[in-house]
Amino acid sequence: MSGRHRAFVVGLTAASLVAVVLLVLSASRLCPGDQAGQPCPDATAHRVLVVGLAATGVALLVAPFAFLAEYVARRRIVYRGAWPRAARRAAIAGAVMASLAGLRLGGALTVAVALFVLFLAGVVEWFAVRRLDAP
């Protein structure tokens, strides 16, 4: 692993921490109402922003650890395509986060639906490994 890989891992981890800080700050400051019965005029846009920041934070956090897991699994050798595979897995994790949060906000999240979303993410990764990573 070169210094460039290390810098990229540290940079992505720092970017994920920035995304989480932005998430916490925006979620705590958006639509502060003095009364509990007063509705927020832009609640939908704020929810989309919070879900987007959460999915981005998850994706940015998963990418370096997916790369490091592949680095360790391949006997400490960085092969071509390691970063694209890590990015694909991070995108899947971000999509799972966004879909679970959207289902929760919509009131449609149950244990069976959550397990189905996780199973679907596993199937997508399985097909991607078979199709995209084949020699």
C-alpha positions as a LaTeX table, in Angstrom:
\begin{tabular}{lrrr}
\hline
Residue & $x$ (\AA) & $y$ (\AA) & $z$ (\AA) \\
\hline
Met1 & 0.00 & 0.00 & 0.00 \\
Ser2 & 1.41 & 3.32 & $-1.01$ \\
Gly3 & 1.21 & 6.64 & 0.73 \\
Arg4 & $-1.38$ & 7.71 & $-1.82$ \\
His5 & $-3.69$ & 4.91 & $-0.71$ \\
Arg6 & $-3.20$ & 5.84 & 2.93 \\
Ala7 & $-3.94$ & 9.49 & 2.21 \\
Phe8 & $-7.08$ & 8.53 & 0.30 \\
Val9 & $-8.29$ & 6.35 & 3.20 \\
Val10 & $-7.67$ & 9.13 & 5.72 \\
Gly11 & $-9.29$ & 11.70 & 3.42 \\
Leu12 & $-12.44$ & 9.64 & 2.93 \\
Thr13 & $-12.70$ & 8.97 & 6.65 \\
Ala14 & $-12.32$ & 12.67 & 7.39 \\
Ala15 & $-14.93$ & 13.50 & 4.73 \\
Ser16 & $-17.35$ & 11.07 & 6.36 \\
Leu17 & $-16.82$ & 12.74 & 9.72 \\
Val18 & $-17.51$ & 16.13 & 8.11 \\
Ala19 & $-20.71$ & 14.71 & 6.59 \\
Val20 & $-21.81$ & 13.40 & 10.00 \\
Val21 & $-21.08$ & 16.76 & 11.65 \\
Leu22 & $-23.08$ & 18.52 & 8.91 \\
Leu23 & $-25.88$ & 16.01 & 9.44 \\
Val24 & $-26.02$ & 16.66 & 13.17 \\
Leu25 & $-25.81$ & 20.42 & 12.75 \\
Ser26 & $-28.47$ & 20.56 & 10.04 \\
Ala27 & $-30.81$ & 18.18 & 11.83 \\
Ser28 & $-30.58$ & 20.21 & 15.02 \\
Arg29 & $-31.06$ & 23.59 & 13.33 \\
Leu30 & $-33.63$ & 22.91 & 10.62 \\
Cys31 & $-37.12$ & 24.14 & 11.36 \\
Pro32 & $-36.81$ & 25.02 & 15.02 \\
Gly33 & $-40.39$ & 25.48 & 16.15 \\
Asp34 & $-41.29$ & 27.06 & 19.47 \\
Gln35 & $-44.58$ & 25.18 & 19.66 \\
Ala36 & $-45.12$ & 21.49 & 19.16 \\
Gly37 & $-48.26$ & 22.04 & 17.07 \\
Gln38 & $-46.63$ & 24.48 & 14.65 \\
Pro39 & $-45.82$ & 22.62 & 11.40 \\
Cys40 & $-42.61$ & 23.23 & 9.53 \\
Pro41 & $-43.21$ & 24.69 & 6.05 \\
Asp42 & $-40.24$ & 22.91 & 4.41 \\
Ala43 & $-40.33$ & 19.62 & 6.29 \\
Thr44 & $-40.11$ & 17.44 & 3.18 \\
Ala45 & $-37.04$ & 19.24 & 1.83 \\
His46 & $-35.38$ & 19.04 & 5.23 \\
Arg47 & $-36.05$ & 15.32 & 5.49 \\
Val48 & $-34.59$ & 14.75 & 2.04 \\
Leu49 & $-31.51$ & 16.74 & 3.05 \\
Val50 & $-31.05$ & 14.76 & 6.27 \\
Val51 & $-31.51$ & 11.40 & 4.54 \\
Gly52 & $-29.11$ & 12.45 & 1.78 \\
Leu53 & $-26.47$ & 13.55 & 4.29 \\
Ala54 & $-26.88$ & 10.30 & 6.23 \\
Ala55 & $-26.52$ & 8.19 & 3.09 \\
Thr56 & $-23.49$ & 10.22 & 2.00 \\
Gly57 & $-21.89$ & 9.84 & 5.42 \\
Val58 & $-22.44$ & 6.09 & 5.38 \\
Ala59 & $-21.05$ & 5.74 & 1.85 \\
Leu60 & $-18.00$ & 7.83 & 2.65 \\
Leu61 & $-17.35$ & 5.79 & 5.78 \\
Val62 & $-17.83$ & 2.41 & 4.13 \\
Ala63 & $-15.51$ & 3.09 & 1.17 \\
Pro64 & $-12.17$ & 3.19 & 3.03 \\
Phe65 & $-13.06$ & 0.24 & 5.20 \\
Ala66 & $-14.16$ & $-1.80$ & 2.19 \\
Phe67 & $-10.82$ & $-1.01$ & 0.56 \\
Leu68 & $-8.90$ & $-1.95$ & 3.71 \\
Ala69 & $-10.88$ & $-5.18$ & 4.06 \\
Glu70 & $-10.00$ & $-6.14$ & 0.50 \\
Tyr71 & $-6.37$ & $-5.16$ & 1.12 \\
Val72 & $-6.19$ & $-7.48$ & 4.13 \\
Ala73 & $-8.12$ & $-10.28$ & 2.40 \\
Arg74 & $-5.76$ & $-10.21$ & $-0.60$ \\
Arg75 & $-2.66$ & $-10.75$ & 1.57 \\
Arg76 & $-1.72$ & $-7.09$ & 1.76 \\
Ile77 & $-1.54$ & $-6.54$ & $-1.99$ \\
Val78 & $-3.52$ & $-3.80$ & $-3.72$ \\
Tyr79 & $-4.85$ & $-5.19$ & $-6.99$ \\
Arg80 & $-6.34$ & $-3.18$ & $-9.82$ \\
Gly81 & $-9.96$ & $-2.41$ & $-9.29$ \\
Ala82 & $-9.77$ & $-2.35$ & $-5.50$ \\
Trp83 & $-11.00$ & 1.23 & $-5.24$ \\
Pro84 & $-13.84$ & 0.79 & $-7.77$ \\
Arg85 & $-15.01$ & $-2.29$ & $-5.85$ \\
Ala86 & $-14.87$ & $-0.32$ & $-2.59$ \\
Ala87 & $-16.79$ & 2.53 & $-4.22$ \\
Arg88 & $-19.43$ & 0.11 & $-5.49$ \\
Arg89 & $-19.86$ & $-1.39$ & $-2.03$ \\
Ala90 & $-20.04$ & 2.08 & $-0.50$ \\
Ala91 & $-22.71$ & 3.11 & $-3.02$ \\
Ile92 & $-24.73$ & 0.01 & $-2.15$ \\
Ala93 & $-24.42$ & 0.79 & 1.57 \\
Gly94 & $-25.51$ & 4.39 & 0.96 \\
Ala95 & $-28.47$ & 3.21 & $-1.11$ \\
Val96 & $-29.49$ & 0.80 & 1.65 \\
Met97 & $-29.27$ & 3.60 & 4.20 \\
Ala98 & $-31.33$ & 5.94 & 2.04 \\
Ser99 & $-33.97$ & 3.32 & 1.29 \\
Leu100 & $-34.33$ & 2.25 & 4.93 \\
Ala101 & $-34.57$ & 5.89 & 6.05 \\
Gly102 & $-37.12$ & 6.65 & 3.32 \\
Leu103 & $-39.20$ & 3.64 & 4.27 \\
Arg104 & $-39.02$ & 4.66 & 7.93 \\
Leu105 & $-40.13$ & 8.19 & 7.16 \\
Gly106 & $-42.95$ & 6.87 & 5.01 \\
Gly107 & $-44.11$ & 4.55 & 7.78 \\
Ala108 & $-43.57$ & 1.44 & 5.67 \\
Leu109 & $-40.54$ & $-0.02$ & 7.43 \\
Thr110 & $-41.06$ & $-3.41$ & 9.00 \\
Val111 & $-38.60$ & $-6.13$ & 9.89 \\
Ala112 & $-39.52$ & $-8.13$ & 6.79 \\
Val113 & $-39.07$ & $-5.13$ & 4.50 \\
Ala114 & $-35.72$ & $-4.25$ & 6.11 \\
Leu115 & $-34.50$ & $-7.83$ & 5.67 \\
Phe116 & $-35.66$ & $-7.75$ & 2.06 \\
Val117 & $-33.71$ & $-4.53$ & 1.41 \\
Leu118 & $-30.58$ & $-6.07$ & 2.93 \\
Phe119 & $-31.10$ & $-9.26$ & 0.92 \\
Leu120 & $-31.56$ & $-7.21$ & $-2.24$ \\
Ala121 & $-28.30$ & $-5.35$ & $-1.56$ \\
Gly122 & $-26.55$ & $-8.69$ & $-1.13$ \\
Val123 & $-27.97$ & $-9.94$ & $-4.42$ \\
Val124 & $-26.85$ & $-6.77$ & $-6.21$ \\
Glu125 & $-23.32$ & $-7.20$ & $-4.85$ \\
Trp126 & $-23.33$ & $-10.89$ & $-5.75$ \\
Phe127 & $-24.30$ & $-10.13$ & $-9.35$ \\
Ala128 & $-21.76$ & $-7.31$ & $-9.53$ \\
Val129 & $-18.98$ & $-9.61$ & $-8.33$ \\
Arg130 & $-19.97$ & $-12.23$ & $-10.92$ \\
Arg131 & $-20.36$ & $-9.75$ & $-13.80$ \\
Leu132 & $-17.95$ & $-6.90$ & $-13.17$ \\
Asp133 & $-15.12$ & $-8.59$ & $-11.31$ \\
Ala134 & $-14.86$ & $-11.67$ & $-13.52$ \\
Pro135 & $-11.43$ & $-12.17$ & $-15.09$ \\
\hline
\end{tabular}
